[in-house]
């Protein structure tokens, strides 16, 4: 039987460590300072068109799950009225099942738009033209990643709205 060299064992351990690091860090991140906005486009018939939460990023404890970290923080603040439900799926990380007044039925879903170019969707066969929406004078682009994979930096706007397939 052949003896395994110490170098091969160390190389194997290094590869395993890098794989674990990649898996752990595949989520989004939240910057340590500045502010971000979480905007919910309210369902038809609501008193106001939007519900807006301004988040001081330094106050967000979990900085590893992008916009999901923001939602967790907002919901945890005493007196908060934010209610949401999220699930994990596929390679896109977490997605929102319901948030605020938005609860999809039938062919509806909650679409996520962002001001952070690093998270913009790119055109493909399913979406040859990437969708955009206007909010408060800014153009927000459909997110190409799940909310837990988004990168949140100072000035980021994340908008949730109800849309339909087809």
C-alpha positions as CSV (number, residue, x, y, z in Angstrom):
1,X,0.0,0.0,0.0
2,X,1.2,3.5,-0.9
3,X,1.8,6.1,1.8
4,X,0.0,9.4,1.5
5,X,2.3,12.3,1.7
6,X,1.7,15.1,4.3
7,X,1.6,17.6,1.4
8,X,-1.4,15.9,-0.2
9,X,-3.2,15.7,3.1
10,X,-2.6,19.4,3.8
11,X,-3.7,20.3,0.2
12,X,-6.9,18.3,0.7
13,X,-7.6,20.1,4.0
14,X,-7.0,23.5,2.3
15,X,-9.5,22.7,-0.5
16,X,-12.2,21.6,1.9
17,X,-11.6,24.7,4.0
18,X,-12.0,26.9,0.9
19,X,-15.2,25.1,-0.1
20,X,-16.7,25.6,3.3
21,X,-15.7,29.3,3.2
22,X,-17.5,29.7,-0.2
23,X,-20.6,28.0,1.1
24,X,-20.8,30.1,4.2
25,X,-20.1,33.4,2.4
26,X,-22.5,32.9,-0.5
27,X,-25.1,35.1,1.1
28,X,-25.3,38.8,0.6
29,X,-23.9,41.3,3.0
30,X,-24.9,44.5,4.7
31,X,-22.5,47.4,5.0
32,X,-21.4,48.5,8.5
33,X,-22.6,52.1,8.2
34,X,-25.0,54.4,6.3
35,X,-28.7,53.9,5.7
36,X,-30.9,51.9,3.4
37,X,-34.6,52.0,2.5
38,X,-37.0,49.1,2.5
39,X,-40.1,50.1,0.5
40,X,-43.3,48.1,0.2
41,X,-45.6,49.2,-2.6
42,X,-49.0,48.7,-0.8
43,X,-51.8,46.7,-2.2
44,X,-54.5,48.5,-4.1
45,X,-56.9,50.2,-1.8
46,X,-54.4,51.0,1.0
47,X,-54.3,54.5,2.6
48,X,-50.9,55.3,1.2
49,X,-49.1,53.9,-1.9
50,X,-45.9,53.0,0.0
51,X,-44.8,51.9,3.4
52,X,-41.1,53.0,3.9
53,X,-38.6,51.8,6.5
54,X,-35.3,53.6,6.9
55,X,-32.6,51.3,8.3
56,X,-29.4,52.4,10.0
57,X,-27.1,49.7,8.8
58,X,-24.9,49.9,11.9
59,X,-27.9,48.7,13.9
60,X,-28.3,45.5,11.8
61,X,-26.7,42.7,13.8
62,X,-26.8,39.9,11.1
63,X,-24.9,41.3,8.2
64,X,-24.7,38.1,6.2
65,X,-28.2,37.8,4.6
66,X,-28.6,40.9,2.6
67,X,-32.2,42.4,2.5
68,X,-33.4,39.5,4.7
69,X,-31.2,40.9,7.4
70,X,-32.9,44.2,7.0
71,X,-36.4,42.7,7.3
72,X,-35.3,40.7,10.4
73,X,-34.0,43.9,12.0
74,X,-37.1,46.0,11.1
75,X,-39.5,43.3,12.4
76,X,-37.5,43.0,15.7
77,X,-37.7,46.7,16.6
78,X,-40.1,47.3,19.4
79,X,-43.4,48.6,18.1
80,X,-42.7,47.5,14.5
81,X,-45.7,46.8,12.3
82,X,-43.7,44.9,9.7
83,X,-44.9,41.4,9.1
84,X,-43.3,39.2,6.5
85,X,-42.9,35.5,5.5
86,X,-39.8,34.2,3.7
87,X,-38.7,30.8,2.4
88,X,-35.5,29.4,1.0
89,X,-35.4,27.9,-2.4
90,X,-33.2,26.9,-5.3
91,X,-29.9,28.6,-5.8
92,X,-31.4,32.1,-5.3
93,X,-31.5,32.1,-1.5
94,X,-34.5,33.4,0.4
95,X,-37.6,34.9,-1.3
96,X,-40.6,36.6,0.2
97,X,-43.9,34.9,0.4
98,X,-45.8,37.8,1.9
99,X,-44.8,41.2,3.3
100,X,-46.9,44.1,4.7
101,X,-50.2,44.2,2.8
102,X,-48.9,42.0,0.0
103,X,-50.1,38.4,0.0
104,X,-49.9,36.9,-3.5
105,X,-52.8,34.7,-4.8
106,X,-53.0,32.7,-8.1
107,X,-50.4,33.9,-10.5
108,X,-49.2,36.8,-8.4
109,X,-45.8,37.0,-6.8
110,X,-43.7,39.5,-4.8
111,X,-41.2,41.1,-7.1
112,X,-38.1,42.7,-5.7
113,X,-36.4,45.8,-7.2
114,X,-33.1,47.4,-6.1
115,X,-31.0,50.4,-6.6
116,X,-27.8,48.4,-6.2
117,X,-26.3,47.6,-9.6
118,X,-24.4,44.6,-8.3
119,X,-27.7,42.8,-7.8
120,X,-29.5,43.8,-11.0
121,X,-31.0,41.0,-13.1
122,X,-29.4,40.5,-16.5
123,X,-31.4,39.8,-19.7
124,X,-31.9,36.1,-20.5
125,X,-34.3,33.9,-22.4
126,X,-37.0,34.2,-19.7
127,X,-36.6,38.0,-19.3
128,X,-35.1,39.5,-22.5
129,X,-35.7,43.0,-21.2
130,X,-35.1,43.5,-17.5
131,X,-37.9,45.3,-15.7
132,X,-37.5,48.6,-13.9
133,X,-39.8,50.8,-11.7
134,X,-39.6,54.4,-10.6
135,X,-39.6,55.3,-6.9
136,X,-39.0,58.8,-5.5
137,X,-37.2,59.9,-8.6
138,X,-34.9,56.9,-8.9
139,X,-35.0,54.0,-11.3
140,X,-34.9,50.6,-9.5
141,X,-34.1,47.4,-11.4
142,X,-35.5,43.9,-11.0
143,X,-33.3,41.9,-8.7
144,X,-31.4,39.0,-10.2
145,X,-30.8,37.4,-6.7
146,X,-32.8,36.4,-3.8
147,X,-33.2,38.8,-0.9
148,X,-30.7,36.9,1.3
149,X,-28.1,37.3,-1.5
150,X,-28.5,41.0,-2.0
151,X,-25.7,43.4,-1.2
152,X,-26.8,46.3,0.9
153,X,-24.7,49.4,1.1
154,X,-25.3,53.0,2.1
155,X,-28.1,54.5,0.0
156,X,-29.5,51.1,-1.2
157,X,-33.3,51.1,-1.9
158,X,-35.1,47.7,-1.9
159,X,-38.7,47.8,-3.2
160,X,-41.2,45.0,-2.9
161,X,-44.3,45.0,-5.1
162,X,-47.0,42.6,-6.2
163,X,-46.8,41.4,-9.8
164,X,-48.4,38.6,-12.0
165,X,-46.9,36.0,-14.2
166,X,-47.8,36.4,-17.8
